[in-house]
Amino acid sequence: MMRMVPFVLESGETVLGVEVKLPKTTLLSISTDRGYIMCGALDVTLLNERLSDREIVAGRAVGVRTLEELMNAPLESVTHKAEALGIVVGMKGYEALKRML
């Protein structure tokens, strides 16, 4: 099953959360037009190394089980392109999303 949830940030802008229920796991992602944050399934090393030419703006939070938790969780890793926007490890998901707008 899949669920899509809009979240309105303090600035009034809307980001889109997507939850995909899979056997024994749930994929979580919240995106803007510029980038996204995701649950522990995101492979930041792959994005930084093998897909670096794509310049993907993304962050990963681990141990989250809901979209709401993803919004408030500290990021465990971020891509180089996200770092260039001032998104850093430890930053809360919603703070990273604001920088992606």
N, C-alpha and C positions, 0 to 999 in steps of 0.2 A: 504494500500500500504506500501511496505517496501523499504528502500533505504540503501545501504551500501556504506560507503565512507572511503577510506584510508587516513590517515593524516601522513605526514612525519614530525617527530620532528627534532629539531636542531641537534640532535646526528646522524641523518640519519636513525634512526629506525622508522618503520611504526607501527601505532596503527590503530585499525579498529572501525569506527563509525557506529552505526546502528540506524536508525530512523524508527519507526513503527507508522504509522498513524492509529489511532483508532477513533471511534465516540467520538467527543468532547474533545479529548486529543491526544497528541503525546508522545510516549515513546522514550527517547534518552539515548544511552549508548555508551561509548567509552572504548574499552578493550585492554589489553595486555595479554600475556600468564599467567601473575601472578595475575592480578586484573582488576578492572574497576571503572569508574566513571559513574554516572547516574543522571537523572533528579529527581525531587521531589517524583516520584513514589517509589523510593527505601526506604525500611523500615530498616534503620540501627539498630534500637533497636531490631528488630527481628533477624537480623544477629548476633548481639552481645550477645543476651540472649538465644534464643531458638535454634539457629544454631551455637553456639560458637564452637562446636566441629569441624566444617568445616573450621575454621580459614580463613574466607573470607576476602580478601583485597579489600575494596571498599570505595568510597566516594560519597556523595550526594550534588548536587547543586540545589537550588530552583529558580524558576522564569525564567528558561531558555526555549527558544522556538525552538532553532536550535542547531545543533551539534557544530557549530562555537561558539555560546554563551556558550555552556557547556565547551568547551576547555578553555575559558577565564574567566569563572565565579569562584568566591571564593567558596570553599566547605563549606557547612553549617553543615555537620556532617560526621564522618568517623568511620570505624570499629576499634576495638581494634587492630586487626592484621595490619591495615594500619598505625595506630599510632606507632606500633613497627618498621615500616620502615621509620619513620620520617615524615609521612604525617599528617598534622594538619588542624584543622578547620581554614578557611580563606585563605588557600593555593589555588592558581589558579589550575584549572583542568589539564592544560598541565604540571604544575610542579609536581603534584601528579602522573601523568602517567609516567613521567621520572623516578620517584622513584620505579615504579612498573616494570621497565624493568630489 
